[in-house]
Amino acid sequence: MINKKDRIFLASALSFALATGATTAAGAEPGVTADSIVFGQSAALEGPASALGQGMREGILAAFEEVNRNGGVNGRRLELKSYDDGYEPERAIAQTKKLINQDKVFALIGGVGTPTSKAAQPIATEAGVPYIGPFTGAGFLRSQDLGNVVNVRGSYDQETEAWIQHLTEDLKFDRIAILYQDDSFGRAGLSGVKKAMEKRGMSLVAEGTYKRNTTAVKTALLEIRKAKPQAVVTVGAYKPIAEFIKLARKVKMDSVFLNISFVGSKALAQELGAKGDGVVITQVVPFPWDTSLPLVKNYQAAMKAQNAGADFGFVSLEGYMVGRLTIMALQRMQGEPTRDGLLNTFSSTGSFDLGGVTLTFGPGDNQGMDRVFLTVIKPDGSFQPVSGLDELG
């Protein structure tokens, strides 16, 4: 016969087992509970590249809050936990490990930068954590071996090919120089430019570099200026690139300046002020003010719903696209949310129509978009889409 003390113990044990079992069932996959799915972001939220991390975060949050207002995904709210890595690889490693091991997020989303992604991606891959929508066109993230990586944007090789094609065909230029950040990001751009030029039997007339998270570009300017280039293509973030262009204008360097999408278009235009007139930037997302596209119309509405005074721009639009793609994959996934299920949904679904813009994935293809767009900064700091550089005037 079981005495009163034993009955109390057994009842407590049973209650604990049931409670534990219920918790495990609801949150068997890290970051998933009965009413939420938690994502993690390590990005530059402070410092000279902060506009990029903040823009990605704002866009992702706009997409998440949009679906949350309508009940979330199958009753689960989407949450985003963001940490600042200052656009430095060592900090990206620490923040990524914290998100995976301590916060136990479901997936990583919206990382910013090549050197930081190069540091964080192997950690995510080893842990089997999805690495979604990094803000970089680096080639290594497009490897067929990286089954946990999902890219939205086109590659840097595609952007640099567009540069050289337009410079040589639209303007008939043959004297081209490059300024690049002296790290894996800058060298990825340099490699793409050299490939595009070698394809045409050409070579750069000058190269200049600067160190990441600095604006020390004077030495590079002097080196490039000596070569008298018709165009200077740049691979860097907005503060050092703006400093270079302002100094070049000051010394009457009459070159066309082209920038890679990572530069942060709006931040670059703000840094340049009146000196930005005619500066070219390649983009890997549609024009954020073209509301004839349902995607852009929805993006603007989502941004305003989150913040009535929100500014629109290329970076936050990219973040919104990353968020919308993730939501669509979660909605199409069969059964309870799992990391493997999410990744399989991307490749098995194939095409995702975000509203006039389709992202396509498949076996061995983890990049959704291939298009490159041209934009030019106008005298008032706004942007104009162009189809060719011969429209510069």
VEXDREN-2710 file (C-alpha; in Angstrom, 1 decimal):
% VEXDREN-2710
k/r/px/py/pz
1/MET/0.0/0.0/0.0
2/ILE/1.4/3.4/-1.0
3/ASN/1.6/5.9/1.9
4/LYS/0.7/9.5/1.7
5/LYS/4.3/10.7/1.3
6/ASP/4.9/8.3/-1.6
7/ARG/1.6/9.4/-3.3
8/ILE/2.7/13.1/-3.1
9/PHE/6.1/12.2/-4.5
10/LEU/4.6/10.2/-7.4
11/ALA/2.1/12.9/-8.2
12/SER/4.9/15.5/-8.3
13/ALA/7.0/13.3/-10.5
14/LEU/4.2/12.7/-12.9
15/SER/3.3/16.4/-13.0
16/PHE/7.0/17.3/-13.7
17/ALA/7.2/14.6/-16.4
18/LEU/4.0/15.8/-18.1
19/ALA/5.2/19.5/-18.0
20/THR/8.6/18.6/-19.3
21/GLY/7.1/16.5/-22.0
22/ALA/4.8/19.2/-23.1
23/THR/7.7/21.8/-23.2
24/THR/9.8/19.4/-25.2
25/ALA/7.1/18.7/-27.7
26/ALA/6.3/22.4/-28.2
27/GLY/10.0/23.5/-28.4
28/ALA/11.8/20.4/-29.7
29/GLU/13.6/22.5/-32.2
30/PRO/15.8/25.3/-30.9
31/GLY/14.1/28.7/-31.1
32/VAL/10.6/27.2/-31.6
33/THR/7.9/27.4/-28.9
34/ALA/4.2/27.0/-29.0
35/ASP/3.7/30.6/-29.9
36/SER/7.0/31.9/-31.4
37/ILE/9.9/31.3/-33.7
38/VAL/13.1/33.2/-32.8
39/PHE/15.7/34.3/-35.4
40/GLY/19.2/35.7/-34.7
41/GLN/21.2/38.4/-36.4
42/SER/24.8/39.4/-36.0
43/ALA/25.5/42.6/-37.9
44/ALA/27.0/46.0/-37.8
45/LEU/24.6/48.0/-35.7
46/GLU/27.1/50.6/-34.6
47/GLY/30.2/52.2/-36.2
48/PRO/31.1/53.2/-39.7
49/ALA/29.0/50.4/-41.4
50/SER/26.0/50.7/-39.0
51/ALA/23.6/51.9/-41.7
52/LEU/23.9/48.5/-43.4
53/GLY/23.1/46.5/-40.3
54/GLN/20.4/48.8/-39.2
55/GLY/18.8/48.8/-42.6
56/MET/18.7/45.1/-42.8
57/ARG/17.3/44.8/-39.3
58/GLU/14.5/47.4/-40.1
59/GLY/13.5/45.6/-43.3
60/ILE/13.4/42.1/-41.7
61/LEU/11.4/43.5/-38.7
62/ALA/9.0/45.2/-41.1
63/ALA/8.3/41.8/-42.8
64/PHE/8.1/40.0/-39.5
65/GLU/5.7/42.5/-37.9
66/GLU/3.6/42.4/-41.1
67/VAL/2.9/38.7/-40.7
68/ASN/2.6/39.0/-36.9
69/ARG/-0.2/41.5/-37.2
70/ASN/-2.1/38.8/-39.1
71/GLY/-1.5/36.0/-36.5
72/GLY/2.1/35.0/-37.4
73/VAL/2.9/31.8/-39.1
74/ASN/0.5/29.1/-38.0
75/GLY/-0.1/31.0/-34.8
76/ARG/3.6/31.6/-34.0
77/ARG/5.0/35.1/-33.9
78/LEU/8.3/35.7/-35.5
79/GLU/10.9/37.4/-33.4
80/LEU/14.4/38.8/-34.1
81/LYS/17.2/39.0/-31.7
82/SER/20.0/41.2/-33.0
83/TYR/23.6/41.8/-31.7
84/ASP/26.2/44.3/-32.9
85/ASP/29.4/42.8/-34.4
86/GLY/30.8/46.1/-35.5
87/TYR/31.6/44.6/-38.9
88/GLU/34.6/42.8/-37.3
89/PRO/35.1/39.0/-37.8
90/GLU/36.1/38.2/-34.2
91/ARG/33.0/39.9/-32.8
92/ALA/30.9/38.1/-35.4
93/ILE/32.2/34.8/-34.2
94/ALA/31.4/35.6/-30.6
95/GLN/27.9/36.9/-31.4
96/THR/27.1/34.0/-33.7
97/LYS/28.1/31.5/-31.0
98/LYS/26.0/33.4/-28.4
99/LEU/23.0/33.3/-30.7
100/ILE/23.3/29.6/-31.4
101/ASN/24.5/28.2/-28.0
102/GLN/23.0/30.6/-25.5
103/ASP/20.0/32.1/-27.2
104/LYS/19.3/28.9/-29.1
105/VAL/17.8/30.7/-32.1
106/PHE/16.0/28.8/-34.8
107/ALA/18.0/30.3/-37.7
108/LEU/20.5/33.1/-38.4
109/ILE/19.3/35.9/-40.7
110/GLY/20.5/39.1/-42.3
111/GLY/24.2/39.0/-41.5
112/VAL/26.2/41.9/-43.0
113/GLY/29.5/41.7/-44.8
114/THR/32.0/39.3/-46.4
115/PRO/34.6/39.1/-43.6
116/THR/32.0/38.7/-40.9
117/SER/30.1/36.1/-42.9
118/LYS/33.3/34.2/-43.7
119/ALA/33.8/34.0/-39.9
120/ALA/30.2/33.2/-38.9
121/GLN/29.0/30.9/-41.7
122/PRO/31.3/27.9/-40.8
123/ILE/29.9/28.0/-37.2
124/ALA/26.4/28.0/-38.5
125/THR/27.1/25.2/-40.9
126/GLU/28.7/23.0/-38.3
127/ALA/25.8/23.5/-36.0
128/GLY/23.3/22.8/-38.8
129/VAL/21.7/26.3/-38.4
130/PRO/20.1/27.9/-41.5
131/TYR/22.1/31.0/-42.6
132/ILE/19.6/33.1/-44.5
133/GLY/19.9/36.3/-46.6
134/PRO/23.4/37.6/-45.7
135/PHE/24.1/41.1/-47.1
136/THR/27.0/40.1/-49.2
137/GLY/27.6/38.8/-52.8
138/ALA/30.7/36.8/-51.9
139/GLY/31.2/33.7/-54.0
140/PHE/32.1/31.3/-51.2
141/LEU/28.5/31.6/-49.9
142/ARG/27.2/30.3/-53.2
143/SER/29.1/27.0/-53.0
144/GLN/26.9/23.9/-53.8
145/ASP/28.3/22.3/-50.6
146/LEU/26.7/24.9/-48.3
147/GLY/23.2/23.3/-47.8
148/ASN/22.4/25.6/-44.9
149/VAL/23.0/28.9/-46.7
150/VAL/20.2/30.7/-48.5
151/ASN/21.2/33.8/-50.6
152/VAL/18.7/36.4/-51.9
153/ARG/21.0/38.8/-53.8
154/GLY/23.2/38.4/-56.9
155/SER/26.9/37.8/-56.5
156/TYR/29.8/40.4/-56.6
157/ASP/31.0/38.7/-59.8
158/GLN/27.7/39.6/-61.4
159/GLU/27.9/43.2/-60.3
160/THR/31.5/43.6/-61.4
161/GLU/30.8/42.1/-64.8
162/ALA/28.0/44.7/-65.2
163/TRP/30.4/47.5/-64.3
164/ILE/32.9/46.5/-66.9
165/GLN/30.3/45.7/-69.6
166/HIS/28.7/49.2/-69.2
167/LEU/32.0/51.1/-69.0
168/THR/33.4/49.5/-72.1
169/GLU/30.2/49.3/-74.2
170/ASP/28.3/52.4/-73.1
171/LEU/31.2/54.8/-72.6
172/LYS/34.0/53.0/-74.6
173/PHE/36.4/53.4/-71.6
174/ASP/39.6/51.4/-71.4
175/ARG/41.4/53.1/-68.5
176/ILE/39.8/51.7/-65.3
177/ALA/41.2/51.8/-61.8
178/ILE/39.9/50.2/-58.6
179/LEU/39.7/51.2/-54.9
180/TYR/39.0/48.3/-52.6
181/GLN/38.8/47.5/-48.9
182/ASP/41.9/45.4/-48.0
183/ASP/40.1/42.2/-46.8
184/SER/38.1/39.3/-48.1
185/PHE/35.3/41.6/-49.2
186/GLY/37.5/43.9/-51.2
187/ARG/39.5/41.1/-52.7
188/ALA/36.3/39.4/-53.8
189/GLY/35.4/42.6/-55.8
190/LEU/38.9/42.9/-57.1
191/SER/38.8/39.3/-58.4
192/GLY/35.5/39.9/-60.1
193/VAL/36.8/43.1/-61.8
194/LYS/39.9/41.3/-63.0
195/LYS/37.9/38.4/-64.4
196/ALA/35.6/40.8/-66.3
197/MET/38.5/42.7/-67.7
198/GLU/40.6/39.7/-68.7
199/LYS/37.6/38.4/-70.5
200/ARG/37.9/41.6/-72.7
201/GLY/41.7/41.5/-73.0
202/MET/42.1/44.4/-70.6
203/SER/43.8/45.2/-67.3
204/LEU/43.5/47.8/-64.5
205/VAL/45.6/50.9/-64.8
206/ALA/45.8/51.3/-61.0
207/GLU/44.8/49.8/-57.7
208/GLY/44.4/51.4/-54.3
209/THR/43.3/50.0/-50.9
210/TYR/42.3/51.1/-47.4
211/LYS/41.8/49.2/-44.1
212/ARG/38.3/48.1/-43.0
213/ASN/36.5/50.4/-40.5
214/THR/38.8/53.4/-41.4
215/THR/38.6/56.3/-43.8
216/ALA/42.3/56.4/-44.5
217/VAL/42.1/56.7/-48.3
218/LYS/44.6/59.5/-49.2
219/THR/47.4/57.2/-50.2
220/ALA/45.1/55.2/-52.4
221/LEU/43.9/58.4/-54.0
222/LEU/47.4/59.6/-54.9
223/GLU/48.2/56.2/-56.4
224/ILE/45.1/56.0/-58.5
225/ARG/45.2/59.7/-59.5
226/LYS/48.6/59.2/-61.2
227/ALA/47.1/56.7/-63.6
228/LYS/44.5/59.3/-64.9
229/PRO/41.7/56.7/-65.0
230/GLN/38.5/57.4/-66.9
231/ALA/36.6/55.4/-64.3
232/VAL/37.2/54.3/-60.7
233/VAL/35.3/51.2/-59.5
234/THR/35.1/50.9/-55.7
235/VAL/34.5/48.0/-53.4
236/GLY/33.9/49.3/-49.9
237/ALA/31.5/50.8/-47.3
238/TYR/30.0/54.2/-47.5
239/LYS/32.2/56.3/-45.2
240/PRO/35.6/55.6/-46.7
241/ILE/34.2/55.6/-50.2
242/ALA/32.5/59.0/-49.6
243/GLU/35.8/60.3/-48.3
244/PHE/37.6/59.1/-51.4
245/ILE/35.2/60.6/-53.8
246/LYS/35.1/63.9/-52.0
247/LEU/38.9/64.1/-52.0
248/ALA/39.0/63.1/-55.7
249/ARG/36.5/65.9/-56.6
250/LYS/38.6/68.4/-54.5
251/VAL/41.7/67.6/-56.6
252/LYS/39.7/67.9/-59.8
253/MET/40.0/64.2/-60.7
254/ASP/37.6/63.8/-63.6
255/SER/36.6/60.2/-63.4
256/VAL/33.3/58.3/-63.3
257/PHE/32.8/56.6/-59.9
258/LEU/31.0/53.2/-59.7
259/ASN/30.1/51.6/-56.4
260/ILE/29.1/48.1/-55.4
261/SER/25.7/47.5/-53.8
262/PHE/27.2/46.8/-50.4
263/VAL/28.3/50.4/-50.1
264/GLY/25.0/51.5/-48.7
265/SER/23.4/53.8/-51.2
266/LYS/21.4/56.1/-49.1
267/ALA/24.2/56.5/-46.5
268/LEU/26.7/57.2/-49.3
269/ALA/24.5/59.8/-50.8
270/GLN/24.1/61.5/-47.4
271/GLU/27.8/61.4/-46.8
272/LEU/28.6/62.9/-50.2
273/GLY/26.0/65.7/-50.2
274/ALA/26.5/67.8/-53.4
275/LYS/29.6/65.9/-54.3
276/GLY/27.5/62.8/-55.0
277/ASP/26.0/64.1/-58.3
278/GLY/26.6/61.5/-61.0
279/VAL/28.0/58.8/-58.8
280/VAL/26.9/55.3/-60.0
281/ILE/25.8/52.4/-57.8
282/THR/24.9/48.9/-58.9
283/GLN/21.9/47.4/-57.0
284/VAL/20.8/43.8/-56.5
285/VAL/17.2/44.7/-55.6
286/PRO/14.5/46.6/-57.4
287/PHE/14.0/50.4/-57.1
288/PRO/12.6/51.0/-53.6
289/TRP/10.3/53.8/-54.9
290/ASP/8.8/51.9/-57.8
291/THR/5.4/51.2/-56.3
292/SER/4.2/49.7/-59.6
293/LEU/5.8/46.5/-58.2
294/PRO/3.6/44.9/-55.6
295/LEU/6.7/43.9/-53.6
296/VAL/7.7/47.6/-53.3
297/LYS/4.2/48.7/-52.5
298/ASN/4.0/46.1/-49.7
299/TYR/7.5/47.0/-48.5
300/GLN/6.6/50.7/-48.1
301/ALA/3.4/49.9/-46.3
302/ALA/5.1/47.5/-43.9
303/MET/7.9/50.0/-43.2
304/LYS/5.3/52.8/-42.5
305/ALA/3.2/50.5/-40.3
306/GLN/6.3/49.8/-38.2
307/ASN/7.5/53.5/-38.2
308/ALA/5.4/56.3/-39.7
309/GLY/8.6/58.3/-40.4
310/ALA/10.5/55.4/-41.9
311/ASP/12.9/56.1/-44.8
312/PHE/12.8/53.8/-47.8
313/GLY/16.0/52.5/-49.3
314/PHE/17.9/49.6/-51.0
315/VAL/19.2/48.1/-47.8
316/SER/15.9/47.9/-45.9
317/LEU/14.2/46.6/-49.1
318/GLU/16.7/43.8/-49.2
319/GLY/16.0/43.1/-45.5
320/TYR/12.3/43.0/-46.2
321/MET/12.8/40.6/-49.1
322/VAL/14.9/38.3/-46.9
323/GLY/12.1/38.4/-44.3
324/ARG/9.3/37.8/-46.8
325/LEU/11.2/34.9/-48.3
326/THR/11.7/33.3/-44.9
327/ILE/8.0/33.8/-44.1
328/MET/6.9/32.1/-47.3
329/ALA/9.2/29.2/-46.7
330/LEU/7.8/28.7/-43.2
331/GLN/4.3/28.9/-44.5
332/ARG/4.9/26.2/-47.1
333/MET/6.8/23.9/-44.8
334/GLN/5.0/20.7/-43.9
335/GLY/4.5/19.8/-40.3
336/GLU/6.2/21.5/-37.3
337/PRO/9.0/24.0/-37.9
338/THR/12.4/22.3/-38.1
339/ARG/15.7/23.6/-39.5
340/ASP/16.0/20.8/-42.0
341/GLY/12.4/21.3/-43.0
342/LEU/12.9/25.0/-43.7
343/LEU/16.1/24.4/-45.8
344/ASN/14.4/21.6/-47.7
345/THR/11.4/23.9/-48.5
346/PHE/13.6/26.4/-50.2
347/SER/15.1/23.9/-52.7
348/SER/12.0/21.8/-53.1
349/THR/9.6/24.7/-53.7
350/GLY/11.9/26.3/-56.3
351/SER/10.2/29.6/-57.0
352/PHE/9.0/32.3/-54.6
353/ASP/7.0/35.2/-56.0
354/LEU/7.5/38.1/-53.7
355/GLY/5.2/40.4/-55.7
356/GLY/6.5/40.9/-59.2
357/VAL/10.0/39.7/-58.2
358/THR/10.6/35.9/-58.3
359/LEU/13.4/34.2/-56.4
360/THR/14.4/30.8/-57.7
361/PHE/16.2/28.0/-55.9
362/GLY/17.0/24.4/-56.6
363/PRO/19.4/21.6/-56.0
364/GLY/22.9/23.1/-56.0
365/ASP/21.5/26.6/-56.4
366/ASN/21.2/28.6/-53.2
367/GLN/20.9/32.1/-54.8
368/GLY/17.5/33.5/-55.5
369/MET/18.2/36.5/-57.8
370/ASP/20.7/37.2/-60.6
371/ARG/19.7/40.6/-61.7
372/VAL/21.9/43.7/-61.4
373/PHE/20.4/47.2/-61.7
374/LEU/22.1/50.6/-62.3
375/THR/21.3/53.7/-60.3
376/VAL/22.8/57.2/-60.3
377/ILE/22.8/59.7/-57.5
378/LYS/21.1/63.0/-58.5
379/PRO/22.2/66.5/-57.4
380/ASP/19.5/66.5/-54.6
381/GLY/20.8/63.2/-53.2
382/SER/18.0/61.1/-54.6
383/PHE/18.4/58.2/-57.0
384/GLN/17.6/57.6/-60.6
385/PRO/17.4/54.2/-62.2
386/VAL/19.2/54.0/-65.6
387/SER/19.6/51.3/-68.2
388/GLY/23.1/52.3/-69.3
389/LEU/26.0/54.6/-68.4
390/ASP/25.5/56.6/-71.6
391/GLU/22.5/58.1/-69.8
392/LEU/24.8/60.0/-67.4
393/GLY/24.9/63.0/-69.7
END
